């Protein structure tokens, strides 16, 4: 599952679009925090040959399948609700933006 597009929103949070058309908002800090500082997260780019998200000129990258598994199991709740077409408002906050809980993904950086 190749990554086609991304947008870094803040800190380690990204909006990721995969080749199946799915767009997922996710906080990648649990996956990348041990390998990158927040300063280095700004170096994110997509490797054109592999479709993986890479940082620091390729010294740190995430295999597309690993990134997709992590993103789908850790997507932000607001993103999941928007994808499903449902609307859930919390008074004074609008859409809920807490991370969804799920099983721990494999942490494989290649």
Backbone torsions as a table, in degrees:
resi	resn	phi	psi	omega
1	UNK	NA	96.3	-177.0
2	UNK	-73.9	149.1	174.5
3	UNK	-87.4	126.9	-179.3
4	UNK	-98.1	-35.7	-174.7
5	UNK	-153.9	151.5	173.6
6	UNK	-146.3	158.2	172.4
7	UNK	-139.5	123.7	175.4
8	UNK	-81.6	126.4	-177.5
9	UNK	-94.1	-53.0	177.6
10	UNK	-163.5	143.8	178.4
11	UNK	53.8	-123.6	179.1
12	UNK	-97.1	10.5	-177.0
13	UNK	-88.0	133.8	-177.7
14	UNK	-133.2	152.5	167.9
15	UNK	-107.4	114.7	-172.9
16	UNK	-111.8	134.8	175.2
17	UNK	-118.8	123.4	-177.2
18	UNK	-100.7	167.1	-175.0
19	UNK	-63.2	-17.2	176.7
20	UNK	-83.6	1.8	178.4
21	UNK	91.2	-6.6	-178.6
22	UNK	-75.8	132.5	176.0
23	UNK	-113.2	128.5	-174.6
24	UNK	-129.9	132.7	173.3
25	UNK	-96.0	127.5	-174.3
26	UNK	-149.2	149.2	173.4
27	UNK	-96.2	114.8	-177.0
28	UNK	-90.4	5.5	-178.4
29	UNK	-57.5	-42.6	178.7
30	UNK	-62.3	-28.2	-179.4
31	UNK	-86.4	-36.7	-172.3
32	UNK	-108.5	-16.5	-172.6
33	UNK	-55.1	-31.7	179.9
34	UNK	-77.6	-13.9	-174.3
35	UNK	-112.1	-22.4	-175.1
36	UNK	-137.3	145.9	169.6
37	UNK	-84.6	164.2	177.9
38	UNK	-60.2	-32.8	177.6
39	UNK	-60.4	-40.2	-178.8
40	UNK	-77.2	-17.0	178.4
41	UNK	-62.8	-28.1	178.9
42	UNK	-65.0	-14.9	-180.0
43	UNK	-83.9	7.1	-176.7
44	UNK	-57.3	140.4	173.4
45	UNK	-157.5	163.8	177.6
46	UNK	-97.8	127.4	174.6
47	UNK	-68.9	120.5	-175.0
48	UNK	-66.5	-25.4	-179.1
49	UNK	-83.9	-38.1	-173.5
50	UNK	-104.3	-18.4	-178.0
51	UNK	70.4	26.6	179.6
52	UNK	-104.1	156.8	176.1
53	UNK	-85.7	125.6	-178.8
54	UNK	-128.7	158.7	-176.9
55	UNK	-136.3	157.6	176.6
56	UNK	51.9	51.7	176.6
57	UNK	57.8	34.5	176.7
58	UNK	91.2	-0.3	179.9
59	UNK	-72.1	-20.5	173.3
60	UNK	-132.2	126.8	175.4
61	UNK	-144.6	163.4	-179.4
62	UNK	-122.7	123.0	177.2
63	UNK	-55.9	139.9	-177.9
64	UNK	-54.9	-40.6	-179.2
65	UNK	-67.6	-36.9	177.3
66	UNK	-66.6	-43.8	179.1
67	UNK	-62.1	-43.3	-179.7
68	UNK	-64.6	-45.9	178.9
69	UNK	-60.8	-44.3	179.4
70	UNK	-63.7	-47.2	-177.0
71	UNK	-62.4	-41.4	-178.5
72	UNK	-71.6	-26.8	179.5
73	UNK	-93.3	-10.4	-178.9
74	UNK	-126.4	16.8	-177.9
75	UNK	-60.3	151.6	177.6
76	UNK	-70.8	143.7	-176.2
77	UNK	-58.1	-41.8	-179.1
78	UNK	-59.0	-39.8	178.7
79	UNK	-64.2	-42.3	179.7
80	UNK	-63.8	-41.6	179.8
81	UNK	-66.6	-40.4	179.3
82	UNK	-66.1	-39.3	178.1
83	UNK	-63.0	-34.8	-177.3
84	UNK	-85.4	-8.9	-179.7
85	UNK	83.7	2.5	179.9
86	UNK	-86.8	159.5	179.4
87	UNK	-128.4	124.7	178.3
88	UNK	-130.7	114.9	-178.4
89	UNK	-106.8	144.1	174.3
90	UNK	-113.8	126.6	-176.8
91	UNK	-49.3	128.3	177.6
92	UNK	79.9	-9.9	-177.2
93	UNK	-118.6	-15.7	-174.4
94	UNK	75.4	-135.1	-179.3
95	UNK	-72.7	142.5	176.7
96	UNK	-67.1	132.8	-179.6
97	UNK	-121.4	20.5	177.1
98	UNK	-76.3	151.1	178.1
99	UNK	-67.2	143.7	174.2
100	UNK	-74.8	145.7	177.1
101	UNK	-88.7	155.1	179.6
102	UNK	-174.4	-179.8	179.0
103	UNK	-68.0	155.7	178.9
104	UNK	-73.2	127.6	177.7
105	UNK	-79.0	165.1	174.0
106	UNK	-71.6	140.4	-179.5
107	UNK	-102.0	89.6	-177.6
108	UNK	-120.8	111.9	174.6
109	UNK	-108.1	131.6	179.2
110	UNK	-121.5	NA	NA
